């Protein structure tokens, strides 16, 4: 339990800081709309339609697929960090090298299976037409 005290303190500080910043901005903010503030910014083109316009389901499908495949690639980082340990049949030497003759296919094999599953999922989504924007 003692090991979690710094994490809990940091979490408490972050929450207190967020509440304090939002509270101070809410108390000190005055709504003064002006024509300049209401004008188009970024591209300079006036907005067409309502901000709550309905989007196509295809937009959400592509967005969810992007998030899914993006999160899946994040799982490759820990694999890359532990690749040496995963590809050695015995514990690594003090120098971080696998002893000769003890290299295994496990580390590479598990990532190949993982990537094959991703590829099957991508092919399935592609064949179903979920990536078609029209």
N, C-alpha and C positions, 0 to 999 in steps of 0.2 A: 504494500500500500504506500509505503514511504517513497517508492520510486515514481509514483504517479503524482506526487505533490507538485513538482514543477510544471507538469502538463496541466493540472487543474488550475494552478495559479495563472498560467498563460491564458487558458480558456476563459477564466473569470475576468482577467484584464481585457481581453478582446471584447467580450460581451459588454462589460461596463463602458469601455471606450466607444463602442458602437451606439449604445443607448445614450451616452452623454453627447456625442456629436449630433445625433438625430434630434435629441431634445433641445440642444442649444440652437440648432438651425431652425427648428420649429418655432421657438420663442422669439428669435431675433429677425425672422424673415417677414418682410412686408410685401404683399402682392401688389405690384404696380405695373400692370400690363401697359405697354406702349406699342405704337405701330411698328417700331423697329424690332422690338422683342417678338412680335407676332409675325414678322416677315420670314420668308423662306431663308434657310441658312445653307449649309453644305453645298448643294449644287446650284443654288440660286433659282431653281425652277419652282414655281408655286406648286403646292401639293394639290393633287387631283383627288377628289372624293373624300371619304371619311377615313379616319385613322383606324377605325374598327372594321375595315373591309375584310370580307371572307377570303381566305386563301384556298387554293386547290389542295385536295388531299395529296396529290403528287408531291407538293412542296414538303409536307410533313413526312411523307414516306422517305424522300431523299434525305431529309434532315435526320430522321431516326437512323437510317442506314449509315449515314456518315458518322454519327455518334457511336453506333455499335462497332463499326470497323475501326474507328479511331481509338476507342477504349481497348479493343483487342490488341492493337499495336503497342499499347502501353505495357501489356504483359510481356513483351519481348525485352524490356529493359532489365528486369530482375534475372531473366534467363541469361542475358549477355553478361551480367555481372558474375553469375555463378557458373558460367560455361565450363571453366577449368575443373571445378569440383564435380560437376555433373558428368564430365567426360573422362573421369579417372576412376578405375575400379577400386582403388585403394586410396586412403587419405593422402593428400598432397604432401610433398616434402616441405621443409621449413622455408625453402626458397620459392615456394609457390609453383613448383614444377611437378608434373606427374612422372613417377618413375618409369623408365623404359619398359615396354611390354605390358603396361597396365592401362593403356588408353582404351576406352570403351566407346561404343556408338550411342550410348544412352542419351547424352546431352544433345547431340545433333538430332537423334531420332525423335525425341519428344517434341522438338521444335518443328521438325518436318511434319509430324502428325498434326500438330496445332495449326500450321500453315495450310495443310491439306484440308482440314476442316473449314478454315476460313475461305479457301478457294472454292470448296463445294458450296458453301453458303453464298458466295458472290455469284457463282454460276447459276445457282437456283434463282436468286433475285434477278439476275440479268435475263434469264429465260422467262420469268414471270412478267417481265416488262416494267418492273418497279423503277428502273432507272430511266425510262423514257419520259421526257418532259412534256411531250405534246399531249 
